[in-house]
Amino acid sequence: MDSRYLETFIMVAECGSIAEAARRLNLTPAALAQRLRALEADLGQPLVVRSGRTVQPTEAGLAILDHARKLVAGTRDLRAIAGRGVPSGQLRLGATATAMTGILPGVVADLSEKYPEIEYFVQPGSSVDLYHRLIEEHLDAAILVKPNFSLPKSVEWLAMKHEPLVLLTPEINAGDDLADLVSTSQFIRYDRNQWGGQIVDNYLRARGLHVREWLELDALDAIAAMVNRGLGFSIVPDWCAPWPEGLRITKTLLTRGEVRQTGVLWRRSGARLAAVNAFVGACRRVVDQSA
């Protein structure tokens, strides 16, 4: 039995969608469906069924799901163990949206050149979600925003970017004082469920600023696009490039504010530790090059 077919079934069960699972596995929906049919033929049971617009595991699918996860994880571990300390096997990574475009490509390019035996699975998501997936051992490492609480001893942290808060305004409001904007313009808030959004909220509270809140979004590039259209102003961390092209906005550094840290969080132990350490080493080289 091909472990990739089991991985396909697991991803469909987690996503509830053939199209989304195919996107995450870098397959066409037709190729993914073919894998599922082959696995079902091998096991002699239907594993998924359509339920409205979603795809759900059948009773047989639910019965094998946990075992499938263990088998896939065991296969990855075997590849890493067989490497005898040489970074190899599948590295399970997580990255936020801004890290996915601004940090991860350079790190993976560096790592791939040195260790071509490493394979990659990358899970996009919010810092909160990625942190929990890492702690639950679904990921080996993640590039995310540093949590605002003490980290457990099972993980380590390396800061890669220090992102101060900036005021975003449409060009027409360039030079306007923050206090004036608060009283005259709508505020587009960075989602308070995100650790970076909590930093912004702390900044406003510490200064007694009562904004006229209009939108609360968890996508920084979407916030910048809203400001660009003159729909309000915002305060966000100065995230690493690239920013959306063609923005006609003014970005003003806010002093004496809390700084958001973006970096890599990884597990201290595991069968893929050699590959994890190689990944962290590539992250350190990115930090050194930007210093």
C-alpha distance (Angstrom), angle and dihedral (degrees) to the residues before:
residue distance angle dihedral
M1 . . .
D2 3.82 . .
S3 3.80 110.0 .
R4 3.81 89.1 -148.3
Y5 3.81 88.7 67.0
L6 3.79 90.1 54.0
E7 3.80 89.6 48.9
T8 3.81 88.6 52.5
F9 3.81 91.5 53.4
I10 3.82 91.6 47.4
M11 3.81 91.6 51.6
V12 3.82 92.7 49.1
A13 3.81 90.0 49.4
E14 3.81 91.3 50.6
C15 3.80 96.7 43.7
G16 3.80 98.2 38.7
S17 3.80 87.3 -144.3
I18 3.80 135.1 87.9
A19 3.81 91.8 -152.3
E20 3.82 94.8 49.8
A21 3.81 93.0 44.7
A22 3.81 89.6 49.9
R23 3.81 90.6 50.7
R24 3.79 92.9 51.2
L25 3.81 92.7 47.2
N26 3.81 92.6 44.5
L27 3.82 91.9 -120.1
T28 3.77 133.8 125.6
P29 3.82 114.1 -106.7
A30 3.82 88.2 -116.5
A31 3.82 92.3 54.1
L32 3.80 91.2 47.2
A33 3.81 92.1 49.4
Q34 3.80 89.2 50.4
R35 3.80 90.5 54.2
L36 3.80 90.4 50.3
R37 3.81 92.2 50.6
A38 3.81 90.9 49.5
L39 3.82 91.2 50.8
E40 3.79 92.0 47.3
A41 3.82 90.3 49.6
D42 3.81 90.2 49.9
L43 3.82 92.6 50.7
G44 3.79 95.3 37.2
Q45 3.81 93.0 -131.2
P46 3.83 136.0 94.0
L47 3.81 107.5 -111.7
V48 3.81 103.2 -172.5
V49 3.78 136.7 31.1
R50 3.79 132.8 -170.8
S51 3.80 115.2 -108.2
G52 3.79 109.6 -175.8
R53 3.79 106.8 -58.3
T54 3.78 94.5 -17.5
V55 3.78 136.2 71.8
Q56 3.80 117.5 -128.8
P57 3.82 132.7 -173.0
T58 3.78 115.7 -102.3
E59 3.79 120.8 -128.8
A60 3.81 88.2 -90.1
G61 3.82 90.1 47.7
L62 3.79 92.6 52.4
A63 3.81 89.9 47.8
I64 3.82 93.0 58.2
L65 3.82 99.6 33.7
D66 3.82 98.6 94.3
H67 3.81 91.8 41.5
A68 3.81 89.8 49.9
R69 3.80 90.9 52.8
K70 3.82 90.6 51.8
L71 3.80 92.6 47.7
V72 3.81 92.9 49.8
A73 3.80 91.5 46.9
G74 3.80 90.0 48.0
T75 3.81 91.6 51.5
R76 3.80 90.9 52.3
D77 3.78 90.3 48.5
L78 3.81 92.0 50.8
R79 3.79 91.3 55.3
A80 3.78 90.8 50.3
I81 3.82 93.6 45.6
A82 3.81 91.9 48.1
G83 3.81 88.0 56.5
R84 3.83 89.1 69.7
G85 3.78 94.6 -140.4
V86 3.82 95.9 -36.1
P87 3.83 109.3 123.5
S88 3.81 105.8 -104.3
G89 3.79 143.0 125.4
Q90 3.78 126.9 58.7
L91 3.79 118.6 -32.3
R92 3.81 112.6 -155.1
L93 3.79 108.4 -147.8
G94 3.77 135.8 176.9
A95 3.80 128.0 -158.4
T96 3.79 137.8 176.4
A97 3.80 119.0 -122.6
T98 3.81 94.0 -98.6
A99 3.81 92.8 44.1
M100 3.81 90.0 48.5
T101 3.80 90.7 64.0
G102 3.81 103.1 23.0
I103 3.82 105.6 40.8
L104 3.80 114.8 7.8
P105 3.84 99.6 63.4
G106 3.81 92.3 58.5
V107 3.81 93.0 45.2
V108 3.81 94.1 49.1
A109 3.82 92.1 45.0
D110 3.81 89.9 53.7
L111 3.80 92.8 45.4
S112 3.81 95.8 45.0
E113 3.77 91.3 55.2
K114 3.81 92.5 53.9
Y115 3.82 99.6 35.9
P116 3.82 112.0 26.1
E117 3.83 90.6 168.9
I118 3.82 91.3 73.2
E119 3.81 116.5 98.9
Y120 3.80 121.6 -158.8
F121 3.77 137.0 -137.0
V122 3.81 112.2 179.1
Q123 3.80 122.3 -165.8
P124 3.83 115.0 -163.0
G125 3.78 118.2 -151.8
S126 3.77 148.9 115.1
S127 3.79 119.9 -58.2
V128 3.81 90.7 -110.7
D129 3.81 93.4 53.2
L130 3.80 94.0 43.1
Y131 3.80 91.6 50.0
H132 3.80 91.9 55.1
R133 3.80 92.5 45.7
L134 3.80 88.9 52.9
I135 3.80 93.6 48.8
E136 3.81 89.9 48.0
E137 3.85 88.1 53.3
H138 3.81 95.4 -115.3
L139 3.83 89.0 120.0
D140 3.81 132.4 40.2
A141 3.81 96.5 -153.8
A142 3.80 138.7 -7.3
I143 3.80 137.2 -162.4
L144 3.79 104.8 -138.7
V145 3.79 146.4 128.4
K146 3.79 113.2 -66.8
P147 3.82 111.1 -102.2
N148 3.80 118.0 -113.0
F149 3.82 92.5 -125.9
S150 3.80 137.3 63.7
L151 3.79 113.8 -72.5
P152 3.82 121.5 -125.5
K153 3.80 118.4 -108.7
S154 3.81 91.3 -113.5
V155 3.82 91.5 74.9
E156 3.80 139.2 50.8
W157 3.80 131.6 -148.3
L158 3.81 134.3 -145.9
A159 3.81 118.7 -175.3
M160 3.80 112.4 -139.0
K161 3.81 105.4 168.9
H162 3.81 132.5 26.2
E163 3.79 108.0 -155.0
P164 3.82 117.3 -169.4
L165 3.79 121.0 -158.8
V166 3.79 117.9 -91.3
L167 3.78 132.4 -167.5
L168 3.82 113.3 -126.5
T169 3.81 118.1 -156.9
P170 3.80 134.9 162.5
E171 3.80 112.2 -98.2
I172 3.81 89.6 -108.7
N173 3.82 88.2 64.5
A174 3.80 95.3 46.9
G175 3.80 110.1 143.9
D176 3.80 94.9 17.8
D177 3.79 113.9 142.5
L178 3.81 116.5 -113.0
A179 3.80 91.7 -123.8
D180 3.83 90.1 53.9
L181 3.80 91.6 48.9
V182 3.79 90.7 51.5
S183 3.79 91.1 56.3
T184 3.82 98.3 40.5
S185 3.81 109.3 29.3
Q186 3.79 139.7 55.8
F187 3.80 117.6 -106.0
I188 3.81 122.9 -131.1
R189 3.78 104.6 -155.9
Y190 3.80 129.1 -149.8
D191 3.82 105.7 -125.7
R192 3.81 111.7 -87.7
N193 3.80 89.8 -146.9
Q194 3.81 86.7 71.0
W195 3.79 120.0 78.1
G196 3.80 90.1 -127.5
G197 3.80 89.7 51.1
Q198 3.79 89.7 53.8
I199 3.82 89.1 55.5
V200 3.82 89.3 55.0
D201 3.81 90.9 47.6
N202 3.83 90.6 51.2
Y203 3.82 89.6 51.6
L204 3.80 92.1 53.7
R205 3.79 94.0 44.6
A206 3.81 93.7 48.0
R207 3.81 89.5 56.3
G208 3.79 97.0 40.7
L209 3.80 92.2 -119.7
H210 3.81 112.6 162.2
V211 3.80 105.6 -163.6
R212 3.81 127.8 -161.2
E213 3.78 94.8 -117.7
W214 3.79 116.4 -150.6
L215 3.81 108.7 157.7
E216 3.80 134.7 14.9
L217 3.80 113.7 -159.6
D218 3.81 134.4 173.3
A219 3.85 95.6 -154.9
L220 3.79 114.0 84.5
D221 3.80 95.2 -162.4
A222 3.82 89.1 52.7
I223 3.81 89.8 52.2
A224 3.81 90.3 51.9
A225 3.82 90.1 49.1
M226 3.82 91.2 51.8
V227 3.81 91.5 50.7
N228 3.80 88.8 47.4
R229 3.82 89.0 59.0
G230 3.79 91.0 53.4
L231 3.79 94.4 -110.6
G232 3.79 95.1 133.0
F233 3.79 144.0 -57.8
S234 3.78 131.2 -81.4
I235 3.80 145.5 -168.8
V236 3.81 115.7 -137.0
P237 3.81 139.7 155.4
D238 3.80 111.7 -88.1
W239 3.79 92.8 -110.3
C240 3.78 122.6 -159.3
A241 3.80 120.0 -89.1
P242 2.93 143.2 -58.3
W243 3.79 100.8 73.4
P244 3.84 119.7 178.0
E245 3.79 111.0 -75.1
G246 3.80 124.4 -113.2
L247 3.81 97.3 26.2
R248 3.80 115.0 161.9
I249 3.78 96.6 -159.9
T250 3.78 137.5 118.2
K251 3.79 119.5 -123.4
T252 3.82 116.0 -158.3
L253 3.80 123.6 -175.0
L254 3.81 113.6 -124.3
T255 3.79 111.4 -144.6
R256 3.80 126.4 -145.9
G257 3.79 91.7 24.7
E258 3.78 128.4 129.2
V259 3.82 114.1 -91.2
R260 3.81 122.2 -130.4
Q261 3.79 114.0 -132.7
T262 3.78 119.4 -149.2
G263 3.77 116.6 -170.5
V264 3.78 147.5 124.4
L265 3.80 124.3 -67.4
W266 3.79 118.0 -167.7
R267 3.78 142.3 172.5
R268 3.82 116.7 -102.4
S269 3.82 94.9 -141.7
G270 3.79 141.5 29.8
A271 3.79 143.0 104.9
R272 3.83 91.1 -81.0
L273 3.80 94.6 52.1
A274 3.83 93.1 120.2
A275 3.80 90.9 57.2
V276 3.82 91.4 42.8
N277 3.81 91.5 52.0
A278 3.81 89.8 48.9
F279 3.81 89.5 51.9
V280 3.80 91.7 49.7
G281 3.80 88.8 48.7
A282 3.81 89.7 55.3
C283 3.81 88.9 49.7
R284 3.81 89.9 52.6
R285 3.80 90.5 52.2
V286 3.82 89.8 53.4
V287 3.82 88.9 52.2
D288 3.82 91.6 48.8
Q289 3.81 92.5 48.9
S290 3.81 92.1 52.0
A291 3.83 94.2 46.1
